[in-house]
């Protein structure tokens, strides 16, 4: 992995025996010695801590920051205010496909920290401007039903950050920015910690009882929660409407990048929709597997975008793009490399009710 970027917590991960893999140009932990299943269950039942420093931070500041983001991103920042966070999309101007899905932290009246996916940071900077300050901090996600109780012991100010709110506090002489956001379907907070203090903050969380968790558990958790991953459920040729994310579009706010082709699709209706599948058996469906109508002569309906074994449900689950008329309750088959597996279309999330 020569040339890969490394988190400020890289040394801590190596000491902990993490299995490191390339992800979006970063060398990041896939799992720790306890394994992905144990890390997944720790997040669902107690609290886990994830290093998500591979996410970018693009800082937009100044009197024009609000207007610049309003014209570039789909959601309406007018729905929130300083001290809040918002999920939004950056669209391709030609076909309204999702170039990236983003969380915006509105830190101060004229300061926004825009959080793109790892491999898309340069693309986002090119589209919206701003300063890439990714290297200056680590981002730690503390997630699970006991997350806030654990944070009380480490950083009480962070523990009190409400869902999709943003705050700042001092910890051992450094300023940390926190948001009530995450990517697991569980409650929790994400903390942007100056790089020089990141290892001490990580150690404090682990010493307080947080289970270190890697990208493997992060993926199974977000899948159970029905949350999209760029490059799978979002990306080239995939619009917010196809992905069932029309709620992130501020239709009443005025013009934004990609609005014209997205409005055209809105008028005619998307030709496919993202759906959830529960598959019989424990074998995990995988991205690229075909989805067909039941029976030997069943027509190809669509394709799995993400799939895995659900540790909570004890069966295979998947997300797939299907014709819009194939809705919850429909019976289909997933082509598991030549062996058809019966599946049922369901509403997401598969587990829990948090998005």
For each residue, the residues with C-beta under 8 A, 3 or more apart:
1: 4 20 22 27
2:
3:
4: 1 22 25 26 27
5: 25 26 27 54
6: 10 26 27
7: 10 13 26 27 28 51 53 54 138 198
8: 53 137 138 195 196 198 199
9: 12 13 51 53 138 140 198 199 202
10: 6 7 13 14 27
11: 14 15 199
12: 9 15 16 199 202 203
13: 7 9 10 16 18 20 29 51 212
14: 10 11 17 18 20
15: 11 12
16: 12 13 32 33 212
17: 14 32 33
18: 13 14 29 30 31 32 212 214
19: 29 30 31 32 214
20: 1 13 14 27 28 29 30
21: 27 28 29 30 215
22: 1 4 25 26 27 28
23: 26 27 28 54 118 215
24: 54 117 118 119
25: 4 5 22 118 119
26: 4 5 6 7 22 23 53 54 118
27: 1 4 5 6 7 10 20 21 22 23
28: 7 20 21 22 23 51 53 54 214 215
29: 13 18 19 20 21 32 51 212 214 215
30: 18 19 20 21 36 214 215 216
31: 18 19 34 35 36 39 213 214 215 216 217
32: 16 17 18 19 29 35 39 212 213 214
33: 16 17
34: 31 38 39 211
35: 31 32 38 39
36: 30 31 39 40 214 216 217 220
37: 40 41 311
38: 34 35 41 42 211
39: 31 32 34 35 36 42 43 48 211 212 213 214 216 217
40: 36 37 43 44 213 217 220 221 311
41: 37 38 44 45 311
42: 38 39 45 46 47 48 144 211 213
43: 39 40 46 47 48 143 144 184 186 211 213 217 221
44: 40 41 144 145 186 221 311 312 351
45: 41 42 144 145
46: 42 43 144 145 146 209 211
47: 42 43 142 143 144 145 146 147 149 150 188 209 210 211
48: 39 42 43 142 143 144 184 210 211 212 213 217
49: 140 141 142 143 202 205 206 210 211 212 213
50: 140 141 143 213 214 217 218
51: 7 9 13 28 29 138 139 140 202
52: 55 139 140 141 183 190 218
53: 7 8 9 26 28 134 137 138 139 198
54: 5 7 23 24 26 28 118
55: 52 115 116 117 118 134 139
56: 114 115 116 117 118 120 121 124 132 134
57: 113 114 115 132 133 134 136 137 139 192
58: 113 114 115 116 121 124 125 128 130 131 132 133 134
59: 111 112 113 114 130 131 133
60: 65 68 69 111 112 114 128 129 130
61: 65 110 111 112 130 131
62: 65 110
63: 110
64: 67 68
65: 60 61 62 68 69 110 111 112
66: 69 70 77 110 112
67: 64 70 71
68: 60 64 65 71 72 128 129
69: 60 65 66 72 73 77 104 112 114 128
70: 66 67 73 76 77 78 253 254 256
71: 67 68 254 255 256 257
72: 68 69 90 127 128 256 257
73: 69 70 77 88 89 90 102 104 128 256 257
74: 88 89 90 91 240 248 249 250 256 258 262
75: 79 86 87 88 89 104 248 249 250
76: 70 79 250 252 253
77: 66 69 70 73 80 86 104 106
78: 70 250 253
79: 75 76 86 250
80: 77 84 85 86 106 164
81: 84 106
82: 106 107 108 109
83: 106 107 165 166 167
84: 80 81 106 164 165 166
85: 80 103 104 105 106 164 165 166 179 180 181
86: 75 77 79 80 103 104 106 164
87: 75 101 102 103 248
88: 73 74 75 101 102 103 104 248
89: 73 74 75 98 99 100 101 102 234 240 245 248 249
90: 72 73 74 98 99 100 101 102 116 123 124 127 128 257
91: 74 96 97 98 99 239 240 256 257 258 259 262
92: 95 96 97 98 99 236 258
93: 257 258 261
94: 261
95: 92 237 239 258 261
96: 91 92 239 240 258 259 261 262 265
97: 91 92 235 236 237 238 239
98: 89 90 91 92 101 230 234 235 238 239 240 243
99: 89 90 91 92 120 123 124 127
100: 89 90 116 117 120 123 124 230 234
101: 87 88 89 90 98 117 228 230 234
102: 73 87 88 89 90 114 115 116 117 124
103: 85 86 87 88 114 115 179 181
104: 69 73 75 77 85 86 88 112 113 114 115
105: 85 112 113 114 115 166 177 179 192
106: 77 80 81 82 83 84 85 86 111 112 166
107: 82 83 111 112 113 166 168 177
108: 82 111
109: 82
110: 61 62 63 65 66
111: 59 60 61 65 106 107 108
112: 59 60 61 65 66 69 104 105 106 107
113: 57 58 59 104 105 107 133 177 192
114: 56 57 58 59 60 69 102 103 104 105 124 128 130
115: 55 56 57 58 102 103 104 105 139
116: 55 56 58 90 100 102 120 121 123 124
117: 24 55 56 100 101 102 120 121 230
118: 23 24 25 26 54 55 56 121
119: 24 25
120: 56 99 100 116 117 123 124 230
121: 56 58 116 117 118 124 125 132 134
122: 125 126 132
123: 90 99 100 116 120 126 127
124: 56 58 90 99 100 102 114 116 120 121 127 128
125: 58 121 122 128 129 130 132
126: 122 123
127: 72 90 99 123 124 257
128: 58 60 68 69 72 73 90 114 124 125
129: 60 68 125
130: 58 59 60 61 114 125
131: 58 59 61
132: 56 57 58 121 122 125 135
133: 57 58 59 113 136 137
134: 53 55 56 57 58 121 137
135: 132 195
136: 57 133 194 195
137: 8 53 57 133 134 192 193 194 195 198
138: 7 8 9 51 53 192 193 195 198 201 202
139: 51 52 53 55 57 115 190 191 192 193
140: 9 49 50 51 52 190 191 193 198 201 202 205
141: 49 50 52 182 183 184 188 189 190 191
142: 47 48 49 147 150 151 158 188 189 190 191 205 210
143: 43 47 48 49 50 147 182 183 184 186 187 188 221
144: 42 43 44 45 46 47 48 147 184 186 187 188
145: 44 45 46 47 186 187
146: 46 47 149 150
147: 47 142 143 144 150 151 186 187 188 189
148: 151 152 159 160 187 188 189
149: 47 146 152 153 159
150: 47 142 146 147 153 154 205 208 209 210
151: 142 147 148 154 155 156 158 159 189
152: 148 149 156 159
153: 149 150 208
154: 150 151 158 201 204 205 208
155: 151 158 159 169 171 176 178 191 201
156: 151 152 159 160
157: 160 161 167 169 178
158: 142 151 154 155 161 167 169 176 178 189 191
159: 148 149 151 152 155 156 189
160: 148 156 157 167
161: 157 158 165 166 167 178 179 180 189
162: 165 180
163: 180 181 187
164: 80 84 85 86 179 180 181
165: 83 84 85 161 162 179 180
166: 83 84 85 105 106 107 161 177 178 179 180
167: 83 157 158 160 161 177 178 179
168: 107 175 176 177 178
169: 155 157 158 175 176 178
170: 173 174 175 176
171: 155 174 176 193 197 201
172: 197 200
173: 170
174: 170 171 193 194 196 197
175: 168 169 170 194
176: 155 158 168 169 170 171 191 192 193 194 197 201
177: 105 107 113 166 167 168 191 192
178: 155 157 158 161 166 167 168 169 189 190 191 192
179: 85 103 105 161 164 165 166 167 189 190
180: 85 161 162 163 164 165 166 188 189
181: 85 103 163 164 189 190
182: 141 143 186 187 188 189 190
183: 52 141 143 218 221 222 225 227
184: 43 48 141 143 144 188 218 221 222 225
185: 221 222 224 225 226 227 349 351 352 354 355
186: 43 44 143 144 145 147 182 221 352 354
187: 143 144 145 147 148 163 182 354
188: 47 141 142 143 144 147 148 180 182 184
189: 141 142 147 148 151 158 159 161 178 179 180 181 182
190: 52 139 140 141 142 178 179 181 182
191: 139 140 141 142 155 158 176 177 178 201
192: 57 105 113 137 138 139 176 177 178
193: 137 138 139 140 171 174 176 197 198 201
194: 136 137 174 175 176 197 198
195: 8 135 136 137 138 198
196: 8 174
197: 171 172 174 176 193 194 200 201
198: 7 8 9 53 137 138 140 193 194 195 201 202
199: 8 9 11 12 202 203
200: 172 197 203 204
201: 138 140 154 155 171 176 191 193 197 198 204 205
202: 9 12 49 51 138 140 198 199 205 206
203: 12 199 200 206 207
204: 154 200 201 207 208
205: 49 140 142 150 154 201 202 208 210
206: 49 202 203 209 210 212
207: 203 204
208: 150 153 154 204 205
209: 46 47 150 206
210: 47 48 49 142 150 205 206
211: 34 38 39 42 43 46 47 48 49
212: 13 16 18 29 32 39 48 49 206
213: 31 32 39 40 42 43 48 49 50 217 218
214: 18 19 28 29 30 31 32 36 39 50 217 218
215: 21 23 28 29 30 31 218 219
216: 30 31 36 39 219 220
217: 31 36 39 40 43 48 50 213 214 220 221
218: 50 52 183 184 213 214 215 221 222
219: 215 216 222 223 229 306 308
220: 36 40 216 217 223 224 308 309 310 311
221: 40 43 44 143 183 184 185 186 217 218 224 225
222: 183 184 185 218 219 225 227 229
223: 219 220 226 227 306 307 308 310 317 319 350
224: 185 220 221 310 311 312 313 317 349 350 351 352
225: 183 184 185 221 222 348 349 350 351 352 354 355
226: 185 223 276 319 348 349 350 355
227: 183 185 222 223 349 355
228: 101 232 233 234 243 245 274 319
229: 219 222 232 233 234 306
230: 98 100 101 117 120 233 234 235
231: 234 235
232: 228 229 235 287 305 306 319
233: 228 229 230 238 243 274 305 306 319
234: 89 98 100 101 228 229 230 231 238 243
235: 97 98 230 231 232 238
236: 92 97
237: 95 97
238: 97 98 233 234 235 242 243 321
239: 91 95 96 97 98 242 243 262 265 270
240: 74 89 91 96 98 243 245 246 248 249 262
241: 244 245 246 262 265 266 270
242: 238 239 270 271 272 273 274 321
243: 98 228 233 234 238 239 240 274
244: 241 273 274
245: 89 228 240 241 248 249
246: 240 241 249 266
247:
248: 74 75 87 88 89 240 245
249: 74 75 89 240 245 246 262
250: 74 75 76 78 79 253 256
251:
252: 76
253: 70 76 78 250 256
254: 70 71
255: 71 259
256: 70 71 72 73 74 91 250 253 259
257: 71 72 73 90 91 93 127
258: 74 91 92 93 95 96 261 262
259: 91 96 255 256 262 263
260: 263 264
261: 93 94 95 96 258 264 265
262: 74 91 96 239 240 241 249 258 259 265 266
263: 259 260 266 267
264: 260 261 267 268
265: 96 239 241 261 262 268 269 270
266: 241 246 262 263 269
267: 263 264
268: 264 265
269: 265 266 324
270: 239 241 242 265 273 324
271: 242 323 324
272: 242 302 321 322 323 324
273: 242 244 270 321 322 323 324 326
274: 228 233 242 243 244 305 319 320 321
275: 319 320 321 322 326 327 328 345 346 348
276: 226 317 318 319 328 345 346 347 348 349 350
277: 285 291 304 307 317 318 319 320 332 334 343 344 345 346
278: 313 315 316 317 343 344 346 350
279: 283 285 307 315 316 317 318 334 341 342 343
280: 315 316 341 342 343
281: 315 316 341
282: 309 314 315 316
283: 279 309 316 336 341
284: 307 308 309 316
285: 277 279 289 304 307 308 316 317 318 334 336 341 343
286: 289 304 307
287: 232 304 305 306 307
288: 303 304
289: 285 286 303 304 307 318 334 335 336 337
290: 300 302 303 304 334 335
291: 277 300 301 302 303 304 320 322 332 333 334 335 343
292: 298 299 300 301 332 333 334 335 340
293: 298 299 301 332 333
294: 298 331 332 333 342
295: 298
296:
297:
298: 292 293 294 295 301 333
299: 292 293
300: 290 291 292
301: 291 292 293 298 322 323 326 332
302: 272 290 291 320 321 322 323 326
303: 288 289 290 291 320 321
304: 277 285 286 287 288 289 290 291 307 318 319 320 334
305: 232 233 274 287 318 319 320 321
306: 219 223 229 232 233 287 318 319
307: 223 277 279 284 285 286 287 289 304 316 317 318 319 334
308: 219 220 223 284 285 316 317 318
309: 220 282 283 284 315 316 317
310: 220 223 224 313 314 315 316 317 350 351
311: 37 40 41 44 220 224 314
312: 44 224 350 351
313: 224 278 310 317 350 351
314: 282 310 311
315: 278 279 280 281 282 309 310
316: 278 279 280 281 282 283 284 285 307 308 309 310 341
317: 223 224 276 277 278 279 285 307 308 309 310 313 350
318: 276 277 279 285 289 304 305 306 307 308 334 343
319: 223 226 228 232 233 274 275 276 277 304 305 306 307 348
320: 274 275 277 291 302 303 304 305
321: 238 242 272 273 274 275 302 303 305
322: 272 273 275 291 301 302 326 332 345
323: 271 272 273 301 302 326
324: 269 270 271 272 273 327
325:
326: 273 275 301 302 322 323 330 332 345
327: 275 324 330 345
328: 275 276 345 346 347
329: 344 345
330: 326 327 344 345
331: 294 342 343 344 345
332: 277 291 292 293 294 301 322 326 342 343 344 345
333: 291 292 293 294 298 340 341 342 343
334: 277 279 285 289 290 291 292 304 307 318 340 341 343
335: 289 290 291 292 338 339 340
336: 283 285 289 339 340 341
337: 289
338: 335
339: 335 336
340: 292 333 334 335 336
341: 279 280 281 283 285 316 333 334 336
342: 279 280 294 331 332 333
343: 277 278 279 280 285 291 318 331 332 333 334
344: 277 278 329 330 331 332
345: 275 276 277 322 326 327 328 329 330 331 332
346: 275 276 277 278 328 350
347: 276 328
348: 225 226 275 276 319
349: 185 224 225 226 227 276 352 353 354 355
350: 223 224 225 226 276 278 310 312 313 317 346
351: 44 185 224 225 310 312 313
352: 185 186 224 225 349
353: 349
354: 185 186 187 225 349
355: 185 225 226 227 349
